[in-house]
Amino acid sequence: MPGTALAQTMRIIELVAWLSQRDSGEPVSYRRAAARLGVTEQTLRQDLQVLVRLGDEFKGWLASLSVGFVADGFLVRSRGPYRRPFRLTPDEVLALAVGLAGARRGREIAAKFLATLPPDRRPGDAAERLVLGPVPSPHVETVLALARRARDERRKLEIGYCGSAGEPSERVICPHQLLQHQNRWYVYAWCEKVGGFRLFRAERFLAARLLEARFERRPDFRPLERADQLLVADRPVVARVVFDRGIARWLRERYPGGRELPGGRYEVSFTVADAAWFVREILQYGAEAEVVEPAGLREAVRRMV
């Protein structure tokens, strides 16, 4: 399935950008191009047909491009002033990326342009972070990749999640929008458990699994566009953890300000922004640490054990 028109547009942009960097005029196999884009060969062929129709409908705009088909592949050539191979200097790529980063969904396209440069010509990590923002953690990257795929392919996502109240976290959601604000990523999705749209912070996902079940875009969906609409997802989660007396003295040094309990035990309150981090932090203490509340984080640690 080609997915949404927006997803298809992004694939066509990536395909043309990739082909523009090739010095060879040899055809590209459908299999290789499909693997490059992470889609099926059928989806790739549908994308190419869209590119051909665009060339027919918008001749003035796409006059420099021609698409040709062979037995097991295709080629894209330029007949106009932008003859391939097309090259930009590192400064030109960076300037283009800066301009794109300010547009809606522009950071994704900017990242693709930066990725076309060989390692020795890239503008450097500091410059890329300035353009694209802080690099998400591997956990958040995995969550976002699954959420994007679920959104684009209209597939449901089964998740383990720790909300602001630490409620039990098993949910099935239908992602409709991904957005970033102040270095945090959010997934705006229809939640089957509550029967309504909810905002989920990516770093609070404990697990995520793409399902085969499909969903239709809801007619009542309205994209979030203002920062104040994100505040509901930013309420902190406070977790209480009790440590056995065998390790309590080390915990007093590491987390001063905790509460002394009978029997030499020690209680620490954690303000949790990243649920996955919290689970990893507690698991290192094994059976000598007990999550008292909230129930969602307690259950998350229990499942991991």
C-alpha positions in Angstrom: 0.0 0.0 0.0 1.4 3.5 -0.9 0.0 5.0 2.4 -1.0 8.6 2.6 -0.3 11.2 -0.1 2.2 12.9 2.3 4.1 9.6 2.9 4.2 9.0 -0.9 5.5 12.6 -1.5 8.3 12.0 1.0 9.3 8.8 -0.7 9.3 10.4 -4.2 11.5 13.3 -2.8 13.9 10.7 -1.3 14.0 8.7 -4.5 14.8 11.7 -6.7 17.4 13.0 -4.2 19.1 9.6 -4.2 19.1 9.2 -8.0 20.4 12.8 -8.4 23.6 11.7 -6.6 24.3 8.8 -8.9 27.1 9.3 -11.5 25.9 6.2 -13.5 23.3 6.4 -16.1 22.5 2.7 -15.7 18.9 1.7 -14.8 18.1 0.9 -11.1 16.4 -2.3 -10.3 13.0 -2.2 -8.7 14.2 -4.5 -5.9 17.2 -2.2 -5.0 15.1 1.0 -5.0 12.3 -0.6 -3.0 14.8 -1.8 -0.4 16.3 1.7 -0.3 12.9 3.2 0.5 11.8 0.4 2.8 8.7 -0.4 0.7 7.4 -3.2 -1.5 8.2 -3.2 -5.2 4.4 -2.7 -5.9 4.5 0.5 -3.8 7.6 1.7 -5.6 5.9 1.1 -9.0 2.9 3.1 -7.9 5.2 5.9 -6.8 6.9 6.0 -10.2 3.5 6.2 -11.9 2.7 9.2 -9.8 6.0 10.8 -10.9 5.2 10.1 -14.5 1.7 11.7 -14.2 3.2 14.7 -12.5 5.6 15.1 -15.5 2.6 15.0 -17.8 0.4 17.4 -15.7 3.1 19.9 -14.7 5.4 20.1 -17.7 6.8 23.5 -16.9 7.8 22.5 -13.4 9.2 19.0 -14.2 10.4 19.6 -17.7 14.0 18.6 -16.7 12.9 15.1 -15.6 12.2 12.0 -17.6 11.4 8.5 -16.3 12.2 5.5 -18.3 11.3 1.8 -17.7 13.2 -1.4 -18.6 12.5 -5.0 -18.0 13.3 -5.1 -14.3 14.0 -1.5 -13.4 13.9 2.1 -14.3 16.0 5.2 -14.8 15.4 8.9 -14.1 17.2 11.5 -16.3 17.3 15.2 -16.7 16.8 17.0 -20.0 17.0 20.5 -18.6 19.4 22.9 -16.8 19.5 20.6 -13.8 21.3 17.8 -15.5 22.4 14.9 -13.3 24.5 14.3 -11.4 23.3 17.2 -9.3 25.8 18.4 -6.6 25.5 20.9 -3.8 28.5 22.1 -1.7 28.4 21.4 2.1 27.5 25.1 2.7 24.7 24.9 0.2 23.3 21.7 1.7 23.5 23.3 5.2 21.8 26.5 4.0 19.0 24.5 2.4 18.6 22.3 5.5 18.4 25.4 7.7 15.6 26.8 5.5 13.7 23.5 5.5 14.0 23.0 9.3 11.7 25.9 9.9 8.9 24.4 7.8 6.3 21.9 9.0 7.9 18.4 8.6 10.9 20.2 7.2 13.4 18.6 9.6 12.7 15.1 8.1 13.5 16.4 4.6 16.5 18.4 5.9 17.9 15.3 7.4 17.6 13.4 4.1 19.5 16.2 2.3 22.3 16.2 4.9 22.5 12.4 4.6 23.3 12.7 0.9 26.8 14.1 1.7 29.7 11.8 2.1 31.2 11.7 5.6 34.2 13.8 4.8 31.9 16.6 3.4 29.3 16.7 6.1 29.1 20.0 8.1 29.8 18.3 11.4 27.7 17.0 14.3 27.4 20.4 16.0 26.0 22.1 12.9 23.6 19.2 12.3 22.3 19.4 15.9 21.8 23.1 15.4 19.6 22.4 12.3 17.8 19.3 13.3 17.7 19.7 17.1 19.0 17.2 19.8 19.4 13.6 18.7 16.7 11.4 20.4 17.8 8.5 22.4 17.9 5.1 20.7 14.7 4.1 22.6 12.8 7.2 21.5 14.1 6.7 17.9 12.7 3.2 17.9 9.3 4.4 19.3 9.1 7.2 16.7 10.0 4.9 13.8 7.2 2.5 14.8 4.8 5.4 15.4 5.5 6.9 11.9 5.0 3.6 10.2 1.8 3.0 12.1 0.6 6.5 11.1 1.6 6.2 7.5 0.3 2.6 7.0 -2.8 3.2 9.1 -1.9 0.3 11.4 -2.7 0.0 15.1 0.1 0.2 17.7 0.1 -1.9 20.9 2.0 -0.1 23.6 3.1 -0.2 27.2 2.9 3.3 28.5 3.4 5.2 31.8 1.1 8.2 31.9 1.3 11.2 34.2 -0.8 9.5 36.8 1.1 6.2 36.5 -2.0 4.3 35.4 -1.8 0.7 34.1 -0.2 1.0 30.7 -1.5 -1.6 28.3 -3.1 0.2 25.3 -3.9 0.0 21.6 -3.6 3.3 19.9 -4.1 4.7 16.3 -1.3 7.3 15.7 -2.5 10.4 13.8 0.3 12.9 14.4 3.9 13.1 15.6 5.2 16.4 16.8 8.2 17.9 18.7 8.4 20.7 21.2 11.2 21.8 23.5 13.4 18.8 22.7 10.5 16.3 23.4 8.6 14.1 21.0 4.9 13.4 21.2 2.5 10.9 19.6 -1.0 12.1 19.2 -3.3 9.1 18.8 -6.8 7.7 19.3 -6.7 5.5 22.3 -9.0 2.5 22.2 -8.9 2.1 26.0 -10.4 5.5 26.8 -12.3 6.0 23.5 -10.7 9.4 22.7 -7.6 11.2 21.5 -4.7 11.2 23.9 -1.2 12.7 23.7 1.7 10.4 24.5 5.3 11.4 25.3 7.7 9.2 23.3 10.1 8.6 26.2 7.3 7.2 28.4 6.7 4.3 26.0 7.8 1.1 27.7 7.1 -1.1 24.7 5.6 -0.8 21.3 4.5 -3.4 18.7 3.0 -2.8 15.3 -0.2 -4.7 14.7 -1.7 -6.0 11.5 -5.0 -4.5 12.4 -5.8 -1.3 10.4 -7.6 1.9 11.3 -9.3 4.7 9.4 -8.3 8.3 10.0 -10.9 9.7 12.3 -13.1 12.5 10.9 -12.9 14.3 14.2 -9.1 14.5 14.2 -7.7 18.0 14.5 -3.9 18.4 14.4 -2.3 19.9 17.5 -0.6 23.2 16.6 -0.1 25.2 19.9 2.5 24.5 22.6 -0.2 24.9 25.4 -2.0 21.8 24.0 1.0 19.7 25.0 1.0 20.6 28.7 -1.3 17.7 29.6 1.4 15.3 28.6 4.1 17.1 30.5 2.8 16.6 34.1 5.6 14.8 36.0 5.2 11.2 37.3 6.3 10.8 40.9 7.4 7.3 41.8 8.1 5.9 45.3 10.7 3.2 45.7 11.7 1.4 48.9 15.2 -0.1 49.2 16.1 -2.9 51.6 18.4 -2.2 54.4 21.2 -4.2 52.8 21.8 -1.5 50.2 20.2 1.4 52.1 23.4 3.1 53.1 24.6 3.4 49.5 21.2 4.8 48.4 21.4 7.4 51.2 24.6 8.7 49.6 23.3 8.5 46.0 19.8 9.9 46.8 20.0 12.1 49.9 16.7 13.5 51.2 14.9 10.2 51.2 12.7 8.9 54.1 13.9 6.5 56.7 11.6 3.5 57.3 11.4 0.9 60.1 13.9 -2.0 59.8 16.5 0.2 58.2 14.8 0.5 54.9 15.0 3.7 52.8 12.4 5.3 50.6 13.2 7.5 47.6 10.8 9.6 45.5 11.7 9.9 41.8 10.3 12.5 39.4 10.1 10.4 36.3 10.2 12.0 32.8 11.6 8.9 31.0 9.8 5.7 32.0 12.2 3.5 30.2 15.1 5.0 32.1 13.3 4.5 35.4 12.7 0.8 34.7 16.4 0.3 33.9 17.5 2.3 36.9 15.4 0.2 39.3 16.2 -3.2 37.7 19.9 -2.8 38.6 19.0 -3.2 42.3 17.1 -6.5 41.7 14.9 -7.8 44.5 16.3 -5.2 47.0 14.2 -2.4 45.4 10.4 -2.3 45.4 8.3 0.2 43.5 5.5 1.2 45.8 3.6 3.5 43.4 2.4 4.3 40.8 0.8 1.1 39.7 1.8 1.6 36.1 5.6 1.8 36.8 5.3 -1.0 39.4 3.7 -3.3 36.8 6.3 -2.2 34.2 9.2 -3.3 36.4 7.4 -6.5 37.3 7.0 -7.4 33.6 10.6 -6.8 32.8 11.7 -9.1 35.7 
